[in-house]
């Protein structure tokens, strides 16, 4: 059985999503991340708003694939690059409610991510060596994740 240890909760502010249109892979949208916060027992801080974004792909099978890149600034001034891929999907009526900006019980849909970290900060160098996973929920202002280190 896989064991995990909580790493942090991450809340992102995503006020703008641009629809690029249908591509050979599906409907492409690009979301701007303008900021956010992360907080856990071992690290906390803010999300630097620029550059940061999510390159979303809505596949024909109803799955949304996430490709997110963020810069985290810890409360002690260090920088951590965080990127993750993920998937979100659920019954069409649930996904329509999410798309309309409604709050939906996260148990009604699947939303998982696999973050990777990169930092030059010695204090946080351990992040360069871990595997992490996360569960998400989509709120009207943006996604909220609970991220854990895989032990």
trRosetta pair geometry for C-beta under 8 A, 3 or more apart (Angstrom, degrees):
i j d omega theta_ij theta_ji phi_ij phi_ji
2 150 6.1 -43 -171 -144 111 104
3 150 7.6 115 79 -162 48 58
3 151 4.5 -36 93 50 98 120
4 133 6.8 -87 -105 48 139 108
4 148 3.8 44 170 146 129 134
4 149 6.3 150 -160 75 74 44
4 150 5.6 -44 -100 -101 82 48
4 151 6.3 -175 -104 -5 22 89
5 148 6.2 155 70 -166 33 89
5 149 4.8 -16 59 58 92 100
5 151 5.8 85 -18 -57 100 108
6 40 6.1 -170 137 -143 92 111
6 41 6.9 91 93 3 104 110
6 146 7.2 -54 -132 -178 96 97
6 147 7.9 95 -162 85 59 50
6 148 5.4 -56 -103 -106 36 86
6 149 7.9 13 89 16 10 80
7 40 5.3 -52 142 -115 38 170
7 42 7.2 -57 -150 46 58 113
7 43 7.7 -11 176 43 78 103
7 132 6.1 -17 -16 -130 159 123
7 147 4.6 -56 64 110 116 91
7 148 5.5 169 -3 -119 91 23
7 149 5.0 114 -67 -32 108 83
8 38 4.6 54 141 173 141 97
8 39 5.7 156 -155 77 100 22
8 40 3.1 -102 -86 -30 72 116
8 42 7.8 -107 -57 55 96 77
8 43 6.3 -68 -59 77 134 83
8 44 6.8 166 -127 -92 128 62
8 147 5.5 2 59 55 67 107
9 38 6.8 178 85 -149 43 59
9 39 5.8 -15 53 59 87 78
9 40 6.8 148 6 -69 60 80
9 144 7.0 2 -179 -178 98 91
9 145 6.9 170 -156 88 53 52
9 146 5.4 -23 -104 -102 79 66
9 147 7.3 172 -94 17 25 78
10 36 6.6 45 179 144 77 133
10 37 7.5 -173 -145 95 46 46
10 38 4.5 -9 -101 -102 77 96
10 47 7.6 82 -161 -59 98 123
10 134 7.6 -21 29 -143 119 151
10 144 7.1 169 88 -156 54 47
10 145 4.5 -3 56 56 100 101
10 147 5.9 40 -7 -14 114 120
11 36 5.1 -169 97 -160 59 98
11 37 5.4 9 51 52 100 81
11 38 7.6 -177 21 -78 62 50
11 142 7.0 105 175 88 67 109
11 143 7.9 -168 -144 102 44 48
11 144 4.9 -5 -106 -111 76 85
11 145 7.9 -166 -71 25 38 64
12 33 5.3 -53 -169 -139 117 112
12 35 7.8 160 -155 95 55 35
12 36 4.1 -47 -109 -77 43 150
12 47 6.3 7 -113 17 76 171
12 70 7.7 -109 -105 -96 121 140
12 142 4.3 -119 96 151 75 134
12 143 5.3 17 43 57 112 78
12 144 7.6 -159 20 -78 70 43
12 145 8.0 35 -10 0 103 101
13 33 6.8 111 71 -164 59 62
13 34 4.9 -62 101 62 111 90
13 35 4.8 11 34 63 126 75
13 36 5.3 -167 -1 -68 76 76
13 47 7.8 -179 22 67 85 128
13 49 7.8 -29 67 -108 114 102
13 141 5.9 -42 -125 161 68 101
13 142 5.1 -162 -122 -7 18 150
14 17 7.0 39 158 -58 106 93
14 31 5.0 4 -161 172 120 123
14 32 6.9 148 -147 78 65 50
14 33 5.6 -35 -90 -100 81 63
14 34 7.4 164 -96 9 28 82
14 54 7.0 -13 -121 15 135 128
14 141 7.2 125 41 151 66 49
14 142 3.7 127 14 -108 90 103
14 143 6.9 38 -2 4 136 77
15 32 6.9 -35 58 79 73 103
15 34 5.9 1 13 -2 107 135
15 141 7.6 -20 -78 -155 71 67
15 142 7.8 -50 -45 -56 49 108
16 31 6.9 152 92 -153 54 57
16 32 4.4 12 67 34 105 116
16 34 7.8 82 15 -41 98 113
17 29 5.2 18 175 170 104 122
17 30 7.2 165 -156 82 59 35
17 31 4.5 -22 -103 -98 84 83
17 32 7.6 -148 -77 14 40 69
17 56 7.4 -7 -149 22 117 138
18 29 6.4 165 82 -160 44 69
18 30 5.0 -12 56 59 99 87
18 31 7.7 -174 18 -79 65 35
18 32 7.9 61 -11 -24 98 95
19 27 7.2 -26 -154 176 94 106
19 28 7.9 124 -165 89 49 53
19 29 5.2 -30 -103 -104 53 93
20 23 7.2 8 108 -41 115 110
20 27 7.9 152 62 179 77 59
20 28 4.1 -32 60 93 124 101
20 29 6.3 -167 7 -92 84 32
20 30 6.3 65 -39 -9 114 97
21 27 6.9 -95 163 -141 20 73
21 28 6.8 -3 58 48 43 87
22 26 7.3 -89 -142 168 66 24
22 27 5.5 -40 -92 -92 59 68
22 28 7.9 135 -124 9 12 78
23 26 6.5 -1 58 56 83 36
23 27 7.5 143 15 -109 75 18
23 28 5.0 37 -6 -19 124 118
23 57 8.0 -68 50 -130 121 101
25 28 7.5 64 70 -62 102 100
25 57 5.9 -34 121 -157 115 134
25 59 7.3 -60 158 -105 74 78
26 57 5.0 96 69 176 122 89
26 58 5.2 -158 156 84 119 50
26 59 4.4 -92 -81 -102 152 38
26 60 5.9 -140 -104 -32 95 66
27 57 7.3 144 73 -161 47 50
27 58 4.1 -12 59 56 101 110
28 55 7.4 -18 -161 -176 96 82
28 56 7.2 144 -159 85 47 61
28 57 5.8 -18 -101 -105 67 71
28 58 7.9 -146 -64 21 23 76
29 56 4.4 -15 67 67 92 112
29 57 7.9 -177 27 -78 69 28
29 58 7.0 45 0 -16 108 104
30 53 6.2 8 -178 175 89 130
30 54 7.2 162 -158 83 47 53
30 55 5.6 -11 -110 -110 81 63
30 56 7.1 -170 -83 23 28 79
31 53 6.0 161 83 -162 57 76
31 54 4.1 -2 54 56 110 102
31 56 6.2 55 -12 -16 106 116
32 52 7.5 84 -172 87 55 74
32 53 5.6 -38 -112 -106 40 96
33 36 6.8 -41 -177 -15 106 120
33 47 6.6 -69 151 145 119 138
33 49 6.8 -153 117 -141 67 57
33 52 3.8 -77 73 124 111 110
33 53 5.5 -161 7 -86 89 34
33 54 6.5 92 -42 -19 106 91
33 68 7.5 69 -37 -154 143 103
33 70 6.3 -52 95 -100 159 97
33 142 7.4 97 -124 -142 80 142
34 49 4.5 7 -173 -142 45 118
34 50 7.8 -2 -129 -48 53 82
34 52 7.6 -166 -61 69 15 118
35 46 6.6 -26 -165 -180 93 104
35 47 5.4 143 -169 77 39 92
35 48 7.6 -45 -112 -166 66 10
35 49 4.4 -31 -61 -74 74 101
36 46 6.9 149 83 -165 45 62
36 47 3.7 24 53 19 90 133
36 70 7.9 -43 46 -144 128 139
36 142 7.0 -111 -90 104 117 150
37 44 7.7 6 178 -172 90 85
37 45 7.4 -164 -150 106 64 32
37 46 5.6 -38 -103 -109 63 60
37 47 6.8 -103 -51 -4 21 88
38 43 7.3 7 114 115 112 91
38 44 6.2 -163 102 -140 66 49
38 45 6.1 2 56 56 90 65
38 46 7.6 175 18 -96 75 13
38 47 6.9 94 -20 -52 98 88
38 72 6.1 -26 22 -134 140 125
38 147 8.0 -13 -147 26 118 130
39 44 4.2 28 -118 -123 65 110
40 43 5.8 19 58 56 101 62
40 44 6.3 -176 32 -69 52 78
40 147 7.8 -79 -63 68 140 94
43 74 5.6 -72 -161 -120 100 114
43 80 7.8 42 170 -14 154 155
43 124 6.5 58 -91 -109 142 118
44 74 6.9 89 72 -151 38 72
44 75 5.2 15 88 -20 86 121
45 72 5.9 107 80 173 122 90
45 73 5.1 -145 163 97 133 53
45 74 4.1 -135 -46 -130 143 25
45 75 4.7 -147 -87 -39 78 60
46 72 7.5 161 87 -156 35 61
46 73 5.4 -11 63 60 82 97
47 52 6.4 85 164 -122 107 167
47 70 5.5 -51 -146 -167 108 122
47 71 7.2 116 -165 74 61 53
47 72 6.0 -42 -103 -102 59 63
47 73 7.7 156 -111 18 10 79
48 52 6.6 157 90 -40 66 124
48 70 7.6 142 48 -180 74 72
48 71 4.1 -29 47 88 120 107
48 72 7.2 -158 0 -93 86 10
48 73 5.5 88 -51 -23 99 109
48 79 7.8 -4 -19 -128 139 102
49 52 6.0 -110 -166 28 27 124
51 69 7.4 0 123 106 100 112
51 71 7.2 84 65 -9 63 118
52 69 6.6 -150 -136 99 52 66
52 70 4.9 39 -134 -117 110 64
52 71 6.3 -116 -73 18 102 78
53 68 7.3 -151 108 -139 37 61
53 69 6.5 8 54 52 65 86
54 66 5.7 -40 -160 -153 111 92
54 67 6.8 134 -162 68 57 50
54 68 4.5 -16 -102 -96 83 86
55 66 7.9 118 66 -167 51 45
55 67 4.3 -31 62 70 97 110
55 68 7.8 -168 20 -73 65 39
56 64 5.8 -15 -165 -171 106 103
56 65 7.1 148 -158 75 52 53
56 66 6.1 -19 -103 -105 74 59
56 67 7.5 -166 -72 26 31 77
57 64 7.1 154 78 -157 45 53
57 65 4.5 -10 59 54 100 103
57 67 7.5 43 -6 -5 101 110
58 62 7.9 -22 -172 -144 85 25
58 63 7.8 166 -153 88 46 40
58 64 5.3 -22 -99 -101 68 78
59 62 7.1 -34 80 35 81 23
59 63 4.8 2 43 61 120 85
59 64 7.5 -162 11 -83 78 27
59 65 6.5 64 -30 -15 108 105
62 89 5.6 95 120 -143 90 108
62 92 6.9 -89 -128 -83 136 78
62 95 6.9 -161 -171 -12 102 169
63 87 5.5 -24 -171 -159 110 109
63 88 7.4 141 -162 70 61 42
63 89 4.5 -44 -106 -68 66 130
64 87 6.9 142 77 -158 54 54
64 88 4.5 -18 62 61 108 94
64 89 6.6 171 17 -69 71 69
65 85 7.2 -15 -177 -168 90 92
65 86 7.5 158 -160 83 49 44
65 87 5.9 -23 -104 -100 59 75
66 84 7.0 10 111 107 113 87
66 85 6.4 154 84 -160 71 41
66 86 4.2 -2 49 57 119 90
66 87 7.1 -149 11 -69 86 25
66 88 6.9 62 -31 -8 111 102
66 113 6.7 -45 73 -104 136 101
67 83 8.0 -4 -176 -174 63 99
67 85 5.8 -1 -100 -107 63 76
68 82 7.9 -12 115 118 100 87
68 83 6.5 170 91 -154 59 54
68 84 5.2 -3 57 56 104 81
68 85 7.8 179 21 -81 75 29
68 86 7.4 2 4 13 114 109
68 113 7.7 -24 29 -138 128 133
69 81 7.6 -17 -165 -171 85 93
69 82 7.7 157 -155 89 41 53
69 83 4.8 -8 -104 -106 70 93
70 81 7.5 153 84 -160 51 49
70 82 4.7 -16 66 67 100 98
70 83 7.3 172 23 -82 67 45
71 79 6.1 -19 -173 -160 99 105
71 80 7.5 148 -163 75 51 45
71 81 6.0 -29 -106 -103 68 62
71 82 7.6 170 -94 23 18 78
72 79 6.9 143 79 -158 56 51
72 80 4.3 -18 63 63 110 96
72 81 7.7 -166 20 -79 81 13
72 82 5.5 52 -19 -9 114 119
73 77 6.9 -17 -176 -138 95 31
73 78 7.3 160 -155 78 53 37
73 79 5.8 -23 -100 -98 66 68
73 80 8.0 -175 -76 22 23 74
74 77 6.7 -38 73 34 81 22
74 78 4.5 9 31 52 121 87
74 79 7.7 -134 3 -66 83 22
74 80 6.8 70 -41 -8 98 110
74 121 7.6 -131 11 88 137 178
74 124 7.0 -171 -47 -51 149 144
76 123 7.4 -24 82 79 142 166
78 119 6.8 48 158 -165 113 131
78 121 3.8 41 -157 -94 132 156
78 123 6.4 -142 -49 55 162 117
78 124 5.9 158 122 5 151 129
79 119 6.6 174 98 -130 57 93
79 120 7.7 20 69 36 92 90
79 121 7.0 156 48 -33 51 117
80 117 5.7 -19 -178 -159 111 106
80 118 7.2 145 -166 71 62 42
80 119 4.4 -37 -110 -75 73 121
80 121 7.1 -65 -69 23 81 124
80 124 6.0 -80 -81 130 119 153
80 127 6.3 -2 -140 93 128 164
81 117 6.9 141 79 -160 58 51
81 118 4.3 -17 61 63 109 97
81 119 6.8 179 19 -70 71 61
82 115 5.7 -17 -167 -161 99 116
82 116 7.4 154 -153 77 52 45
82 117 5.6 -17 -99 -102 73 73
82 118 8.0 -171 -70 24 34 70
83 115 7.1 149 82 -149 35 64
83 116 5.5 -17 64 58 84 95
83 118 8.0 14 5 4 99 108
84 113 4.5 37 158 179 138 114
84 114 5.9 163 -153 74 90 43
84 115 4.0 -45 -81 -92 118 61
84 116 6.7 161 -84 12 61 67
84 134 7.3 -14 -149 29 160 127
85 113 7.1 163 87 -150 33 71
85 114 5.8 -11 61 52 80 97
86 111 7.2 36 160 -176 125 62
86 112 5.7 -166 -151 99 95 46
86 113 3.4 -43 -81 -98 130 71
86 114 6.6 168 -80 10 71 65
86 134 7.6 -51 -98 70 134 100
86 136 7.0 59 171 0 157 136
87 110 7.0 -1 109 118 96 106
87 111 7.6 -148 99 -129 50 37
87 112 6.2 4 53 55 79 83
88 109 6.6 35 -173 147 82 121
88 110 6.7 175 -144 93 40 62
88 111 4.4 17 -111 -108 91 82
88 136 7.1 -63 -88 76 111 124
88 138 7.1 66 -151 -41 152 124
89 95 7.2 -25 -153 -78 45 130
89 109 6.6 -164 100 -166 29 95
89 110 5.4 -5 59 56 73 104
90 94 4.2 -65 123 85 129 132
90 95 5.3 164 64 -52 90 88
90 98 7.8 104 45 -10 131 135
90 108 6.0 63 -160 132 145 71
90 109 2.9 -70 -56 -114 141 92
90 110 6.2 167 -69 14 79 68
91 94 4.6 85 62 8 85 107
91 95 7.0 -164 87 -6 41 88
91 108 7.3 -71 28 171 105 90
91 109 7.5 -119 22 -89 66 84
92 95 5.8 -60 -143 41 31 108
92 96 6.2 35 157 -24 66 106
93 96 5.6 -50 -146 33 32 115
93 97 6.7 34 153 -20 62 102
94 97 5.8 -54 -155 33 33 111
94 98 6.7 33 148 -17 65 103
94 104 5.8 120 -162 -172 85 152
94 108 4.8 -168 -129 141 140 115
94 109 5.2 -179 132 -60 136 108
95 98 5.5 -49 -149 35 37 114
95 99 6.3 39 151 -20 66 105
95 109 6.8 120 -71 -110 74 139
96 99 5.6 -53 -146 38 32 113
96 100 6.4 31 153 -19 64 107
97 100 5.7 -57 -149 37 31 111
97 102 4.3 -58 175 55 88 133
97 104 5.2 112 104 -73 123 125
98 101 7.9 67 175 -53 32 14
98 102 6.7 -87 -81 59 27 79
98 104 5.5 -70 -70 10 83 136
98 109 7.1 -24 -42 -5 142 164
98 138 5.1 58 -153 82 116 139
101 140 4.6 52 -172 -124 86 96
102 140 7.5 31 -79 -73 5 99
103 139 6.2 5 -107 -130 91 68
103 140 6.6 -62 -59 -27 79 93
104 108 5.5 -92 161 58 106 133
104 109 6.8 48 114 0 131 118
104 138 7.3 17 41 65 101 93
105 108 4.8 94 76 -13 88 107
106 109 6.8 -80 -156 54 46 79
106 111 6.6 -83 -153 32 99 123
106 135 7.4 96 161 155 139 107
106 136 7.4 -159 -137 113 128 41
106 137 3.7 -77 -81 -99 125 108
111 135 6.5 88 88 -172 80 62
111 136 3.9 -95 136 70 117 91
111 137 6.4 147 63 -81 150 33
111 138 6.8 -166 -104 -28 158 89
111 143 7.7 -164 175 -140 138 118
112 133 7.0 -20 -170 -174 100 96
112 134 6.9 151 -160 83 54 55
112 135 6.0 -29 -103 -105 67 58
112 136 7.1 -166 -79 12 19 90
113 133 7.2 150 84 -166 56 49
113 134 4.3 -12 59 61 100 106
113 135 7.8 -163 20 -72 80 14
113 136 6.1 66 -15 -30 110 119
113 145 6.3 -30 27 -129 137 140
113 147 7.6 -47 78 -101 116 92
114 131 7.9 -30 -162 -172 94 85
114 132 7.1 140 -164 87 48 65
114 133 5.9 -21 -105 -109 64 66
114 134 7.6 -162 -70 21 24 81
115 132 4.5 -30 65 87 96 124
115 133 7.7 -176 21 -92 79 14
115 134 6.1 50 -13 -12 109 122
115 147 5.9 -2 13 -138 144 129
116 132 7.4 -178 -78 37 33 102
117 124 7.9 -99 155 153 137 110
117 127 3.9 -61 105 157 147 111
117 128 6.4 -106 99 -77 89 41
117 130 7.2 21 33 54 118 96
117 132 7.2 62 -17 0 104 137
118 127 7.8 -124 -50 113 12 105
118 128 6.2 63 -121 -107 47 87
119 124 4.9 -6 88 96 158 113
119 125 6.7 -131 84 -91 99 44
119 127 5.8 52 15 65 120 124
119 128 6.4 -126 41 -54 73 97
121 124 4.5 36 88 35 113 100
121 125 6.9 -147 93 -50 54 68
122 125 5.4 -17 -146 -27 37 118
124 127 5.1 -2 164 2 89 119
125 128 5.6 -35 -172 15 58 117
125 129 7.6 38 143 -8 70 106
126 129 5.9 -70 -162 42 44 107
126 130 6.7 41 150 -31 75 111
127 130 6.1 -60 -143 25 37 111
130 149 5.0 -48 -176 -141 143 104
130 150 7.1 152 178 45 88 70
131 149 7.5 107 74 -163 50 61
131 150 4.4 -30 90 44 100 121
132 147 5.7 17 174 -179 124 101
132 148 6.5 164 -154 84 77 39
132 149 5.6 -46 -98 -101 82 48
132 150 6.6 -163 -96 -5 25 83
133 147 7.4 171 90 -150 32 61
133 148 5.9 -18 64 61 78 89
133 150 6.0 68 -5 -54 103 105
134 145 4.5 20 170 -177 134 118
134 146 6.1 167 -153 81 81 43
134 147 4.1 -31 -90 -98 114 67
134 148 6.8 156 -88 14 57 68
135 145 6.8 156 79 -151 37 69
135 146 5.4 -4 55 53 88 95
136 143 5.1 -10 -167 -171 125 116
136 144 6.6 146 -154 77 71 44
136 145 4.6 -33 -94 -94 85 80
136 146 7.9 -172 -81 19 40 63
137 143 7.1 153 78 -153 38 69
137 144 5.3 -15 60 60 88 95
138 142 7.9 -93 -150 165 64 23
138 143 5.5 -40 -104 -97 61 75
139 142 6.4 0 67 61 89 38
139 143 7.1 147 23 -111 76 20
139 144 5.7 45 -8 -13 118 110
